[in-house]
Amino acid sequence: MCLAFLILAHRLPSQVARLFDALHHEEDTFILHFDRRAPRSLHELGRRLARTHANVRLLPARRIVWGGPVMGEVQVEAMAAALAADRRWTHFLNLTGQDFPLKSRDEMLARFNAAPEKSYLSWFDPLDSGGLWRNARERLTRYHLAWPWLRQLLSVPGLGRRMGRVLGWKNQTPWIPGFTRRWPDFFRYYGGANHVALSREAARYLVEDPRARRIRRWLRAAGHPDEILFQSALLNSPLASTLVNETLREIDFPRHSPHPRTFTSGDLPRLLESPALLARKFDARTDAGVLDRLEARIHPTLQS
């Protein structure tokens, strides 16, 4: 039994290298995607890992816009690359460059081996979530714009803020004003986190099945489709009964914050006791000690 990992990153090359070393096993498959705008040192790391490790594939660098469709597209491309690279892996896990494992490879394999047909992802009904997504309906009915040049324009001090205020885009993904999309009638809408551990069958379904492809195409203009795609495609599929509403991640989202809190050494009791397989997020520049302790737990024989 072996696994497939995707690492998505756009910065912190030394921390990405540390994450890769913590996870790496010659029998597993690793797919890497580093944002086109990432520092040269990160792209050099990717080329080196792909050159020196037979089980590493480096995807062509694309520019990922926050809240845009490319995030989901790249992950499906990574699933396709992993399926083509190795026929043995049973589960596909997506990670960012600021994730880190909480469990050893043997513990991960034991978890998946206990129920090899299961896939793990979170989901909820956005229209009945008690306000969790305040713009839940608009995520589908608006035609969202994920154009890199528009994001650059909106980032211009003063000008971007005025544009966003006039067009109603404040702190939201831009959309075409005055245009409403028809509500989709060929799938039920689900939302959730963009952290998954999918069975090989689920990954293949997302890549190859015409029904999944249709949902993928429709969601390209949705708001934050990376938080809708996997849930809506798989829960509307024949694989729905194999899904477990759990991410296997330890993450701390402060109330009303769009970003998770960065874990530090003060969180070690929580992290060491967690049943999750992975955690995010970490920043070695803020606290490298927490990574040292987690690394020692995962690879005790490497510590001297």
Summary of the structure (lengths in Angstrom):
residues: 304
radius of gyration: 19.5
end to end distance: 29.7
largest distance: 63.6
contacts: 931
relative contact order: 0.16
helix: 42%
strand: 17%
